[in-house]
Amino acid sequence: MGQVFDCEIQARLRDMNVGAHVDNVEALRILDEARLLFLRHAPLTDDGGRGGLFRDVPSHAVELVASQRVDYRAEMRFTAYQPFLVRIWVSHVARTAVTISSELRIAADHPPAIVAETSLVFWDHTAEASWPISDEVRAALAAYAGEPVALRERPGR
């Protein structure tokens, strides 16, 4: 496996439902926030330029979520001031799309409470068409390449 992106996302009171569990919608928000940090803001290089894995994607191209699959594997009870730990890597690259795998833990010594796979498609607003991933972006993606996260088999498949 190549590199992975690890980050902490601070737990918030709104993350909790009435049973003091982390709400499933808020869990997706946590994964989305970590993914946005990784792709658009994290200082992944020392060159002082734009941050994030997608730093070389032109401004007229954006990534759109095409699909998302999430498996909840363990109870996630809300604990104030305890950050969620998220690990992200690239699990597939196509001509105009990329798949990101994620794991969310409640503590470093716990197995993932959530595993997820998110497929993103690049869209070029200027051309009004899919944006083919450039060689520069492919090289950045390759540095974080790894196996897809193991999701449960779907019944009937």
VOVEXGU-391827 format. One record per residue: y, z, x of N, C-alpha, C in turn. Coordinates in Angstrom, 2 decimals. Layout:
% VOVEXGU-391827
<node n_v="Y" n_w="Z" n_u="X" ca_v="Y" ca_w="Z" ca_u="X" c_v="Y" c_w="Z" c_u="X"/>
...
***
This chain:
% VOVEXGU-391827
<node n_v="-1.17" n_w="0.00" n_u="0.84" ca_v="0.00" ca_w="0.00" ca_u="0.00" c_v="1.23" c_w="0.00" c_u="0.88"/>
<node n_v="2.26" n_w="-0.70" n_u="0.42" ca_v="3.54" ca_w="-0.72" ca_u="1.12" c_v="4.30" c_w="0.57" c_u="0.88"/>
<node n_v="5.59" n_w="0.49" n_u="0.99" ca_v="6.43" ca_w="1.65" ca_u="0.75" c_v="6.44" c_w="1.99" c_u="-0.74"/>
<node n_v="6.81" n_w="3.23" n_u="-1.05" ca_v="7.03" ca_w="3.65" ca_u="-2.43" c_v="8.41" c_w="4.27" c_u="-2.51"/>
<node n_v="8.97" n_w="4.29" n_u="-3.69" ca_v="10.25" ca_w="4.95" ca_u="-3.93" c_v="9.98" c_w="6.24" c_u="-4.68"/>
<node n_v="10.35" n_w="7.36" n_u="-4.09" ca_v="10.20" ca_w="8.67" ca_u="-4.72" c_v="11.58" c_w="9.22" c_u="-5.04"/>
<node n_v="11.71" n_w="9.78" n_u="-6.24" ca_v="12.98" ca_w="10.41" ca_u="-6.59" c_v="12.75" c_w="11.57" c_u="-7.54"/>
<node n_v="13.76" n_w="12.39" n_u="-7.67" ca_v="13.76" ca_w="13.50" ca_u="-8.61" c_v="14.77" c_w="13.20" c_u="-9.71"/>
<node n_v="14.36" n_w="13.43" n_u="-10.95" ca_v="15.26" ca_w="13.30" ca_u="-12.09" c_v="15.35" c_w="14.68" c_u="-12.73"/>
<node n_v="16.54" n_w="15.21" n_u="-12.80" ca_v="16.73" ca_w="16.56" ca_u="-13.30" c_v="16.36" c_w="16.69" c_u="-14.78"/>
<node n_v="15.60" n_w="17.72" n_u="-15.11" ca_v="15.26" ca_w="18.02" ca_u="-16.50" c_v="16.53" c_w="18.42" c_u="-17.26"/>
<node n_v="16.61" n_w="18.00" n_u="-18.52" ca_v="17.76" ca_w="18.33" ca_u="-19.36" c_v="17.27" c_w="18.96" c_u="-20.65"/>
<node n_v="18.07" n_w="19.76" n_u="-21.27" ca_v="17.67" ca_w="20.39" ca_u="-22.53" c_v="17.28" c_w="19.35" c_u="-23.58"/>
<node n_v="17.95" n_w="18.23" n_u="-23.59" ca_v="17.64" ca_w="17.21" ca_u="-24.60" c_v="16.27" c_w="16.57" c_u="-24.37"/>
<node n_v="15.67" n_w="16.80" n_u="-23.21" ca_v="14.33" ca_w="16.25" ca_u="-22.94" c_v="13.25" c_w="16.95" c_u="-23.76"/>
<node n_v="13.57" n_w="18.12" n_u="-24.28" ca_v="12.57" ca_w="18.96" ca_u="-24.94" c_v="12.57" c_w="18.72" c_u="-26.45"/>
<node n_v="11.35" n_w="18.74" n_u="-27.04" ca_v="11.24" ca_w="18.69" ca_u="-28.49" c_v="11.07" c_w="20.11" c_u="-29.02"/>
<node n_v="10.87" n_w="20.27" n_u="-30.34" ca_v="10.81" ca_w="21.61" ca_u="-30.93" c_v="9.62" c_w="22.42" c_u="-30.42"/>
<node n_v="8.60" n_w="21.80" n_u="-29.89" ca_v="7.45" ca_w="22.51" ca_u="-29.34" c_v="7.58" c_w="22.85" c_u="-27.87"/>
<node n_v="8.78" n_w="22.67" n_u="-27.30" ca_v="9.07" ca_w="22.92" ca_u="-25.89" c_v="8.32" c_w="21.97" c_u="-24.95"/>
<node n_v="7.90" n_w="20.84" n_u="-25.49" ca_v="7.30" ca_w="19.79" ca_u="-24.67" c_v="8.36" c_w="18.74" c_u="-24.37"/>
<node n_v="8.15" n_w="17.99" n_u="-23.31" ca_v="9.04" ca_w="16.87" ca_u="-23.03" c_v="8.75" c_w="15.79" c_u="-24.07"/>
<node n_v="9.77" n_w="15.39" n_u="-24.79" ca_v="9.64" ca_w="14.39" ca_u="-25.84" c_v="9.23" c_w="13.04" c_u="-25.24"/>
<node n_v="8.37" n_w="12.30" n_u="-25.94" ca_v="7.88" ca_w="11.04" ca_u="-25.39" c_v="9.00" c_w="10.02" c_u="-25.17"/>
<node n_v="10.00" n_w="10.00" n_u="-26.03" ca_v="11.11" ca_w="9.07" ca_u="-25.85" c_v="11.93" c_w="9.47" c_u="-24.62"/>
<node n_v="12.12" n_w="10.76" n_u="-24.42" ca_v="12.86" ca_w="11.21" ca_u="-23.25" c_v="12.08" c_w="10.95" c_u="-21.96"/>
<node n_v="10.75" n_w="11.02" n_u="-22.03" ca_v="9.93" ca_w="10.69" ca_u="-20.86" c_v="10.17" c_w="9.24" c_u="-20.45"/>
<node n_v="10.29" n_w="8.34" n_u="-21.42" ca_v="10.59" ca_w="6.94" ca_u="-21.10" c_v="11.98" c_w="6.81" c_u="-20.49"/>
<node n_v="12.93" n_w="7.61" n_u="-20.97" ca_v="14.27" ca_w="7.59" ca_u="-20.42" c_v="14.24" c_w="8.03" c_u="-18.96"/>
<node n_v="13.43" n_w="9.03" n_u="-18.65" ca_v="13.31" ca_w="9.52" ca_u="-17.27" c_v="12.77" c_w="8.40" c_u="-16.38"/>
<node n_v="11.73" n_w="7.71" n_u="-16.84" ca_v="11.18" ca_w="6.59" ca_u="-16.07" c_v="12.22" c_w="5.48" c_u="-15.91"/>
<node n_v="12.97" n_w="5.21" n_u="-16.98" ca_v="13.98" ca_w="4.15" ca_u="-16.94" c_v="15.10" c_w="4.51" c_u="-15.95"/>
<node n_v="15.52" n_w="5.76" n_u="-15.94" ca_v="16.56" ca_w="6.20" ca_u="-15.01" c_v="16.09" c_w="6.06" c_u="-13.56"/>
<node n_v="14.86" n_w="6.46" n_u="-13.30" ca_v="14.31" ca_w="6.33" ca_u="-11.94" c_v="14.20" c_w="4.86" c_u="-11.54"/>
<node n_v="13.76" n_w="4.02" n_u="-12.47" ca_v="13.63" ca_w="2.59" ca_u="-12.18" c_v="15.00" c_w="1.98" c_u="-11.87"/>
<node n_v="16.01" n_w="2.37" n_u="-12.62" ca_v="17.36" ca_w="1.86" ca_u="-12.39" c_v="17.89" c_w="2.30" c_u="-11.01"/>
<node n_v="17.62" n_w="3.53" n_u="-10.64" ca_v="18.00" ca_w="3.99" ca_u="-9.30" c_v="17.34" c_w="3.14" c_u="-8.23"/>
<node n_v="16.04" n_w="2.95" n_u="-8.36" ca_v="15.27" ca_w="2.17" ca_u="-7.38" c_v="15.76" c_w="0.73" c_u="-7.28"/>
<node n_v="15.93" n_w="0.09" n_u="-8.41" ca_v="16.23" ca_w="-1.33" ca_u="-8.41" c_v="17.69" c_w="-1.66" c_u="-8.12"/>
<node n_v="18.62" n_w="-0.79" n_u="-8.50" ca_v="20.03" ca_w="-1.15" ca_u="-8.41" c_v="20.92" c_w="-0.22" c_u="-7.58"/>
<node n_v="20.47" n_w="0.99" n_u="-7.25" ca_v="21.41" ca_w="1.93" ca_u="-6.63" c_v="20.92" c_w="2.65" c_u="-5.39"/>
<node n_v="19.65" n_w="2.83" n_u="-5.20" ca_v="19.14" ca_w="3.63" ca_u="-4.08" c_v="19.52" c_w="3.01" c_u="-2.73"/>
<node n_v="19.91" n_w="3.84" n_u="-1.76" ca_v="20.22" ca_w="3.33" ca_u="-0.42" c_v="18.92" c_w="3.05" c_u="0.35"/>
<node n_v="18.35" n_w="1.89" n_u="0.11" ca_v="17.06" ca_w="1.54" ca_u="0.71" c_v="17.19" c_w="0.96" c_u="2.11"/>
<node n_v="18.39" n_w="0.56" n_u="2.49" ca_v="18.62" ca_w="0.03" ca_u="3.84" c_v="19.79" c_w="0.80" c_u="4.47"/>
<node n_v="19.95" n_w="0.64" n_u="5.76" ca_v="21.02" ca_w="1.32" ca_u="6.49" c_v="22.22" c_w="0.41" c_u="6.74"/>
<node n_v="22.25" n_w="-0.74" n_u="6.08" ca_v="23.31" ca_w="-1.70" ca_u="6.40" c_v="24.64" c_w="-1.43" c_u="5.68"/>
<node n_v="24.68" n_w="-0.43" n_u="4.81" ca_v="25.93" ca_w="-0.09" ca_u="4.12" c_v="26.30" c_w="-1.03" c_u="2.99"/>
<node n_v="25.43" n_w="-1.99" n_u="2.71" ca_v="25.70" ca_w="-2.94" ca_u="1.63" c_v="25.30" c_w="-2.38" c_u="0.27"/>
<node n_v="25.13" n_w="-3.30" n_u="-0.66" ca_v="24.72" ca_w="-2.90" ca_u="-2.01" c_v="23.39" c_w="-2.18" c_u="-1.95"/>
<node n_v="23.19" n_w="-1.26" n_u="-2.84" ca_v="21.96" ca_w="-0.49" ca_u="-2.88" c_v="20.92" c_w="-1.11" c_u="-3.79"/>
<node n_v="19.74" n_w="-0.54" n_u="-3.76" ca_v="18.68" ca_w="-0.92" ca_u="-4.66" c_v="17.83" c_w="-2.07" c_u="-4.15"/>
<node n_v="16.64" n_w="-2.14" n_u="-4.69" ca_v="15.70" ca_w="-3.19" ca_u="-4.30" c_v="16.21" c_w="-4.58" c_u="-4.71"/>
<node n_v="16.99" n_w="-4.64" n_u="-5.77" ca_v="17.52" ca_w="-5.93" ca_u="-6.24" c_v="18.90" c_w="-6.23" c_u="-5.67"/>
<node n_v="19.22" n_w="-5.70" n_u="-4.51" ca_v="20.55" ca_w="-5.89" ca_u="-3.91" c_v="20.88" c_w="-7.35" c_u="-3.65"/>
<node n_v="19.85" n_w="-8.20" n_u="-3.47" ca_v="20.10" ca_w="-9.62" ca_u="-3.19" c_v="20.01" c_w="-10.51" c_u="-4.43"/>
<node n_v="19.84" n_w="-9.91" n_u="-5.60" ca_v="19.85" ca_w="-10.69" ca_u="-6.84" c_v="21.30" c_w="-11.03" c_u="-7.14"/>
<node n_v="21.61" n_w="-12.31" n_u="-7.38" ca_v="23.01" ca_w="-12.68" ca_u="-7.64" c_v="23.54" c_w="-12.02" c_u="-8.92"/>
<node n_v="24.85" n_w="-11.86" n_u="-8.99" ca_v="25.46" ca_w="-11.15" ca_u="-10.12" c_v="25.26" c_w="-11.87" c_u="-11.46"/>
<node n_v="24.98" n_w="-13.16" n_u="-11.44" ca_v="24.77" ca_w="-13.88" ca_u="-12.70" c_v="23.34" c_w="-13.76" c_u="-13.22"/>
<node n_v="22.47" n_w="-13.08" n_u="-12.48" ca_v="21.08" ca_w="-12.89" ca_u="-12.90" c_v="20.85" c_w="-11.40" c_u="-13.18"/>
<node n_v="20.16" n_w="-11.13" n_u="-14.27" ca_v="19.85" ca_w="-9.75" ca_u="-14.64" c_v="18.36" c_w="-9.65" c_u="-14.92"/>
<node n_v="17.85" n_w="-8.41" n_u="-14.84" ca_v="16.46" ca_w="-8.19" ca_u="-15.18" c_v="16.38" c_w="-7.64" c_u="-16.60"/>
<node n_v="15.44" n_w="-8.17" n_u="-17.37" ca_v="15.22" ca_w="-7.74" ca_u="-18.75" c_v="13.80" c_w="-7.20" c_u="-18.86"/>
<node n_v="13.64" n_w="-6.10" n_u="-19.57" ca_v="12.30" ca_w="-5.55" ca_u="-19.78" c_v="11.55" c_w="-6.47" c_u="-20.73"/>
<node n_v="10.44" n_w="-7.01" n_u="-20.26" ca_v="9.62" ca_w="-7.89" ca_u="-21.08" c_v="8.49" c_w="-7.12" c_u="-21.76"/>
<node n_v="7.95" n_w="-6.12" n_u="-21.06" ca_v="6.90" ca_w="-5.29" ca_u="-21.65" c_v="6.84" c_w="-3.98" c_u="-20.90"/>
<node n_v="6.31" n_w="-2.98" n_u="-21.60" ca_v="6.16" ca_w="-1.68" ca_u="-20.97" c_v="4.92" c_w="-1.03" c_u="-21.56"/>
<node n_v="4.10" n_w="-0.51" n_u="-20.71" ca_v="2.88" ca_w="0.19" ca_u="-21.13" c_v="2.88" c_w="1.56" c_u="-20.49"/>
<node n_v="2.66" n_w="2.60" n_u="-21.29" ca_v="2.75" ca_w="3.98" ca_u="-20.83" c_v="1.50" c_w="4.73" c_u="-21.26"/>
<node n_v="0.89" n_w="5.46" n_u="-20.35" ca_v="-0.21" ca_w="6.36" ca_u="-20.66" c_v="0.24" c_w="7.78" c_u="-20.39"/>
<node n_v="0.12" n_w="8.63" n_u="-21.40" ca_v="0.41" ca_w="10.05" ca_u="-21.26" c_v="-0.90" c_w="10.73" c_u="-20.89"/>
<node n_v="-0.94" n_w="11.40" n_u="-19.75" ca_v="-2.20" ca_w="11.95" ca_u="-19.24" c_v="-2.28" c_w="13.47" c_u="-19.24"/>
<node n_v="-1.15" n_w="14.12" n_u="-19.30" ca_v="-1.16" ca_w="15.59" ca_u="-19.24" c_v="0.03" c_w="16.13" c_u="-20.03"/>
<node n_v="-0.12" n_w="17.35" n_u="-20.46" ca_v="0.95" ca_w="18.04" ca_u="-21.16" c_v="2.16" c_w="18.16" c_u="-20.25"/>
<node n_v="3.32" n_w="17.96" n_u="-20.82" ca_v="4.57" ca_w="18.10" ca_u="-20.06" c_v="5.44" c_w="19.13" c_u="-20.78"/>
<node n_v="5.32" n_w="20.37" n_u="-20.37" ca_v="6.16" ca_w="21.42" ca_u="-20.94" c_v="7.50" c_w="21.43" c_u="-20.21"/>
<node n_v="8.54" n_w="21.66" n_u="-20.98" ca_v="9.88" ca_w="21.70" ca_u="-20.41" c_v="10.07" c_w="22.96" c_u="-19.58"/>
<node n_v="10.58" n_w="22.82" n_u="-18.38" ca_v="10.93" ca_w="23.94" ca_u="-17.51" c_v="12.34" c_w="23.70" c_u="-17.01"/>
<node n_v="13.25" n_w="24.58" n_u="-17.41" ca_v="14.65" ca_w="24.43" ca_u="-17.00" c_v="14.77" c_w="24.43" c_u="-15.48"/>
<node n_v="15.65" n_w="23.58" n_u="-14.98" ca_v="15.98" ca_w="23.45" ca_u="-13.56" c_v="14.85" c_w="22.90" c_u="-12.70"/>
<node n_v="13.76" n_w="22.49" n_u="-13.31" ca_v="12.67" ca_w="21.88" ca_u="-12.54" c_v="12.77" c_w="20.36" c_u="-12.69"/>
<node n_v="13.03" n_w="19.65" n_u="-11.62" ca_v="13.16" ca_w="18.19" ca_u="-11.75" c_v="11.80" c_w="17.53" c_u="-11.96"/>
<node n_v="11.85" n_w="16.37" n_u="-12.58" ca_v="10.66" ca_w="15.53" ca_u="-12.69" c_v="10.57" c_w="14.70" c_u="-11.41"/>
<node n_v="9.37" n_w="14.46" n_u="-10.94" ca_v="9.15" ca_w="13.69" ca_u="-9.73" c_v="8.60" c_w="12.33" c_u="-10.13"/>
<node n_v="9.28" n_w="11.27" n_u="-9.72" ca_v="8.89" ca_w="9.92" ca_u="-10.09" c_v="8.60" c_w="9.11" c_u="-8.83"/>
<node n_v="7.50" n_w="8.39" n_u="-8.86" ca_v="7.11" ca_w="7.49" ca_u="-7.77" c_v="7.02" c_w="6.08" c_u="-8.36"/>
<node n_v="7.60" n_w="5.10" n_u="-7.67" ca_v="7.66" ca_w="3.72" ca_u="-8.16" c_v="7.30" c_w="2.76" c_u="-7.04"/>
<node n_v="6.60" n_w="1.68" n_u="-7.39" ca_v="6.31" ca_w="0.62" ca_u="-6.45" c_v="6.16" c_w="-0.69" c_u="-7.22"/>
<node n_v="6.09" n_w="-1.79" n_u="-6.48" ca_v="5.95" ca_w="-3.13" ca_u="-7.06" c_v="4.47" c_w="-3.48" c_u="-7.12"/>
<node n_v="3.98" n_w="-3.85" n_u="-8.31" ca_v="2.56" ca_w="-4.15" ca_u="-8.43" c_v="2.24" c_w="-5.62" c_u="-8.71"/>
<node n_v="3.26" n_w="-6.43" n_u="-8.98" ca_v="3.01" ca_w="-7.87" ca_u="-9.17" c_v="4.34" c_w="-8.62" c_u="-9.10"/>
<node n_v="4.30" n_w="-9.78" n_u="-8.48" ca_v="5.48" ca_w="-10.65" ca_u="-8.44" c_v="5.05" c_w="-12.05" c_u="-8.86"/>
<node n_v="5.76" n_w="-12.61" n_u="-9.83" ca_v="5.51" ca_w="-13.97" ca_u="-10.30" c_v="6.74" c_w="-14.83" c_u="-9.96"/>
<node n_v="6.85" n_w="-16.01" n_u="-10.53" ca_v="7.96" ca_w="-16.91" ca_u="-10.21" c_v="9.31" c_w="-16.36" c_u="-10.67"/>
<node n_v="9.35" n_w="-15.81" n_u="-11.88" ca_v="10.62" ca_w="-15.30" ca_u="-12.42" c_v="10.49" c_w="-13.87" c_u="-12.93"/>
<node n_v="9.41" n_w="-13.19" n_u="-12.57" ca_v="9.17" ca_w="-11.84" ca_u="-13.11" c_v="8.55" c_w="-10.94" c_u="-12.05"/>
<node n_v="8.68" n_w="-9.65" n_u="-12.30" ca_v="8.11" ca_w="-8.63" ca_u="-11.41" c_v="7.57" c_w="-7.50" c_u="-12.27"/>
<node n_v="6.48" n_w="-6.89" n_u="-11.83" ca_v="5.92" ca_w="-5.74" ca_u="-12.53" c_v="6.05" c_w="-4.53" c_u="-11.62"/>
<node n_v="6.55" n_w="-3.46" n_u="-12.21" ca_v="6.79" ca_w="-2.20" ca_u="-11.52" c_v="5.80" c_w="-1.17" c_u="-12.05"/>
<node n_v="5.14" n_w="-0.44" n_u="-11.15" ca_v="4.25" ca_w="0.65" ca_u="-11.54" c_v="4.96" c_w="1.97" c_u="-11.27"/>
<node n_v="4.70" n_w="2.97" n_u="-12.13" ca_v="5.37" ca_w="4.27" ca_u="-12.01" c_v="4.42" c_w="5.41" c_u="-12.31"/>
<node n_v="4.68" n_w="6.53" n_u="-11.67" ca_v="4.00" ca_w="7.79" ca_u="-11.96" c_v="5.07" c_w="8.87" c_u="-12.12"/>
<node n_v="4.88" n_w="9.74" n_u="-13.10" ca_v="5.79" ca_w="10.86" ca_u="-13.31" c_v="4.99" c_w="12.15" c_u="-13.23"/>
<node n_v="5.45" n_w="13.05" n_u="-12.37" ca_v="4.79" ca_w="14.36" ca_u="-12.19" c_v="5.76" c_w="15.46" c_u="-12.55"/>
<node n_v="5.21" n_w="16.60" n_u="-12.98" ca_v="6.06" ca_w="17.76" ca_u="-13.23" c_v="6.17" c_w="18.64" c_u="-11.99"/>
<node n_v="5.27" n_w="18.45" n_u="-11.04" ca_v="5.32" ca_w="19.17" ca_u="-9.76" c_v="4.54" c_w="18.35" c_u="-8.74"/>
<node n_v="4.89" n_w="18.51" n_u="-7.48" ca_v="4.27" ca_w="17.71" ca_u="-6.42" c_v="2.76" c_w="17.93" c_u="-6.31"/>
<node n_v="2.29" n_w="19.12" n_u="-6.63" ca_v="0.86" ca_w="19.41" ca_u="-6.51" c_v="0.09" c_w="19.15" c_u="-7.81"/>
<node n_v="0.74" n_w="18.49" n_u="-8.78" ca_v="0.09" ca_w="18.13" ca_u="-10.04" c_v="-0.23" c_w="16.64" c_u="-10.05"/>
<node n_v="-1.28" n_w="16.26" n_u="-10.75" ca_v="-1.54" ca_w="14.82" ca_u="-10.92" c_v="-0.47" c_w="14.22" c_u="-11.85"/>
<node n_v="-0.36" n_w="12.91" n_u="-11.90" ca_v="0.65" ca_w="12.31" ca_u="-12.77" c_v="0.43" c_w="12.70" c_u="-14.24"/>
<node n_v="1.51" n_w="13.12" n_u="-14.88" ca_v="1.47" ca_w="13.41" ca_u="-16.32" c_v="1.62" c_w="12.11" c_u="-17.10"/>
<node n_v="2.32" n_w="11.15" n_u="-16.50" ca_v="2.53" ca_w="9.84" ca_u="-17.11" c_v="2.34" c_w="8.77" c_u="-16.05"/>
<node n_v="1.67" n_w="7.69" n_u="-16.42" ca_v="1.63" ca_w="6.49" ca_u="-15.59" c_v="2.14" c_w="5.35" c_u="-16.46"/>
<node n_v="2.85" n_w="4.41" n_u="-15.84" ca_v="3.46" ca_w="3.33" ca_u="-16.62" c_v="3.53" c_w="2.05" c_u="-15.81"/>
<node n_v="3.58" n_w="0.97" n_u="-16.54" ca_v="3.74" ca_w="-0.35" ca_u="-15.94" c_v="4.82" c_w="-1.07" c_u="-16.75"/>
<node n_v="5.83" n_w="-1.58" n_u="-16.04" ca_v="6.94" ca_w="-2.26" ca_u="-16.69" c_v="7.09" c_w="-3.65" c_u="-16.10"/>
<node n_v="7.09" n_w="-4.65" n_u="-16.97" ca_v="7.30" ca_w="-6.03" ca_u="-16.53" c_v="8.74" c_w="-6.42" c_u="-16.81"/>
<node n_v="9.38" n_w="-6.97" n_u="-15.79" ca_v="10.78" ca_w="-7.39" ca_u="-15.88" c_v="10.86" c_w="-8.89" c_u="-15.64"/>
<node n_v="11.67" n_w="-9.56" n_u="-16.43" ca_v="11.91" ca_w="-10.99" ca_u="-16.27" c_v="13.37" c_w="-11.16" c_u="-15.88"/>
<node n_v="13.62" n_w="-12.01" n_u="-14.88" ca_v="14.99" ca_w="-12.28" ca_u="-14.48" c_v="15.57" c_w="-13.38" c_u="-15.37"/>
<node n_v="16.81" n_w="-13.16" n_u="-15.81" ca_v="17.50" ca_w="-14.12" ca_u="-16.66" c_v="18.83" c_w="-14.48" c_u="-16.00"/>
<node n_v="19.09" n_w="-15.79" n_u="-15.88" ca_v="20.32" ca_w="-16.31" ca_u="-15.31" c_v="21.28" c_w="-16.63" c_u="-16.44"/>
<node n_v="22.36" n_w="-15.82" n_u="-16.55" ca_v="23.33" ca_w="-16.03" ca_u="-17.63" c_v="24.08" c_w="-17.35" c_u="-17.50"/>
<node n_v="24.30" n_w="-17.79" n_u="-16.28" ca_v="25.03" ca_w="-19.04" ca_u="-16.06" c_v="24.19" c_w="-20.24" c_u="-16.49"/>
<node n_v="22.95" n_w="-20.29" n_u="-16.08" ca_v="22.06" ca_w="-21.41" ca_u="-16.43" c_v="21.42" c_w="-21.25" c_u="-17.80"/>
<node n_v="21.51" n_w="-20.03" n_u="-18.36" ca_v="20.85" ca_w="-19.71" ca_u="-19.63" c_v="19.36" c_w="-20.04" c_u="-19.56"/>
<node n_v="18.75" n_w="-19.58" n_u="-18.47" ca_v="17.32" ca_w="-19.82" ca_u="-18.23" c_v="16.80" c_w="-18.72" c_u="-17.32"/>
<node n_v="15.49" n_w="-18.66" n_u="-17.18" ca_v="14.88" ca_w="-17.71" ca_u="-16.25" c_v="15.38" c_w="-18.00" c_u="-14.84"/>
<node n_v="15.55" n_w="-16.93" n_u="-14.06" ca_v="16.00" ca_w="-17.09" ca_u="-12.68" c_v="14.79" c_w="-16.99" c_u="-11.75"/>
<node n_v="14.51" n_w="-18.05" n_u="-10.98" ca_v="13.41" ca_w="-17.99" ca_u="-10.01" c_v="13.74" c_w="-17.03" c_u="-8.88"/>
<node n_v="12.83" n_w="-16.12" n_u="-8.58" ca_v="13.06" ca_w="-15.11" ca_u="-7.56" c_v="13.24" c_w="-15.78" c_u="-6.19"/>
<node n_v="14.32" n_w="-15.44" n_u="-5.52" ca_v="14.65" ca_w="-16.04" ca_u="-4.21" c_v="13.74" c_w="-15.47" c_u="-3.13"/>
<node n_v="13.73" n_w="-16.14" n_u="-1.98" ca_v="12.94" ca_w="-15.67" ca_u="-0.84" c_v="13.41" c_w="-14.29" c_u="-0.37"/>
<node n_v="14.74" n_w="-14.05" n_u="-0.39" ca_v="15.27" ca_w="-12.75" ca_u="0.04" c_v="14.78" c_w="-11.63" c_u="-0.87"/>
<node n_v="14.81" n_w="-11.87" n_u="-2.17" ca_v="14.36" ca_w="-10.85" ca_u="-3.12" c_v="12.85" c_w="-10.66" c_u="-2.99"/>
<node n_v="12.11" n_w="-11.75" n_u="-2.81" ca_v="10.65" ca_w="-11.65" ca_u="-2.61" c_v="10.31" c_w="-10.79" c_u="-1.40"/>
<node n_v="11.05" n_w="-10.94" n_u="-0.32" ca_v="10.80" ca_w="-10.14" ca_u="0.88" c_v="11.04" c_w="-8.65" c_u="0.60"/>
<node n_v="12.10" n_w="-8.34" n_u="-0.13" ca_v="12.38" ca_w="-6.94" ca_u="-0.48" c_v="11.26" c_w="-6.39" c_u="-1.36"/>
<node n_v="10.80" n_w="-7.18" n_u="-2.32" ca_v="9.72" ca_w="-6.75" ca_u="-3.22" c_v="8.43" c_w="-6.53" c_u="-2.44"/>
<node n_v="8.15" n_w="-7.40" n_u="-1.48" ca_v="6.90" ca_w="-7.32" ca_u="-0.70" c_v="6.82" c_w="-6.00" c_u="0.07"/>
<node n_v="7.95" n_w="-5.47" n_u="0.49" ca_v="7.95" ca_w="-4.21" ca_u="1.25" c_v="7.45" c_w="-3.04" c_u="0.41"/>
<node n_v="7.53" n_w="-3.16" n_u="-0.91" ca_v="7.11" ca_w="-2.09" ca_u="-1.82" c_v="5.88" c_w="-2.48" c_u="-2.63"/>
<node n_v="5.13" n_w="-3.45" n_u="-2.15" ca_v="3.96" ca_w="-3.95" ca_u="-2.89" c_v="2.79" c_w="-2.98" c_u="-2.82"/>
<node n_v="2.11" n_w="-2.83" n_u="-3.94" ca_v="0.92" ca_w="-1.98" ca_u="-4.01" c_v="0.07" c_w="-2.37" c_u="-5.19"/>
<node n_v="-1.05" n_w="-1.70" n_u="-5.33" ca_v="-1.96" ca_w="-1.97" ca_u="-6.44" c_v="-1.33" c_w="-1.52" c_u="-7.76"/>
<node n_v="-1.68" n_w="-2.18" n_u="-8.86" ca_v="-1.18" ca_w="-1.73" ca_u="-10.17" c_v="-1.66" c_w="-0.31" c_u="-10.48"/>
<node n_v="-0.84" n_w="0.41" n_u="-11.19" ca_v="-1.22" ca_w="1.75" ca_u="-11.63" c_v="-2.43" c_w="1.61" c_u="-12.58"/>
<node n_v="-3.33" n_w="2.57" n_u="-12.53" ca_v="-4.54" ca_w="2.52" ca_u="-13.36" c_v="-4.22" c_w="3.01" c_u="-14.76"/>
<node n_v="-4.24" n_w="2.09" n_u="-15.71" ca_v="-4.00" ca_w="2.41" ca_u="-17.12" c_v="-5.33" c_w="2.47" c_u="-17.86"/>
<node n_v="-5.37" n_w="3.23" n_u="-18.94" ca_v="-6.59" ca_w="3.31" ca_u="-19.75" c_v="-6.90" c_w="1.96" c_u="-20.37"/>
<node n_v="-8.20" n_w="1.68" n_u="-20.51" ca_v="-8.61" ca_w="0.47" ca_u="-21.22" c_v="-8.21" c_w="0.58" c_u="-22.68"/>
<node n_v="-7.78" n_w="-0.52" n_u="-23.25" ca_v="-7.43" ca_w="-0.53" ca_u="-24.65" c_v="-8.68" c_w="-0.77" c_u="-25.48"/>
<node n_v="-8.86" n_w="-0.03" n_u="-26.58" ca_v="-10.04" ca_w="-0.23" ca_u="-27.43" c_v="-10.14" c_w="-1.68" c_u="-27.92"/>
<node n_v="-11.35" n_w="-2.19" n_u="-27.95" ca_v="-11.57" ca_w="-3.55" ca_u="-28.45" c_v="-11.25" c_w="-4.65" c_u="-27.47"/>
<node n_v="-11.01" n_w="-4.31" n_u="-26.23" ca_v="-10.67" ca_w="-5.35" ca_u="-25.24" c_v="-11.72" c_w="-5.42" c_u="-24.17"/>
***
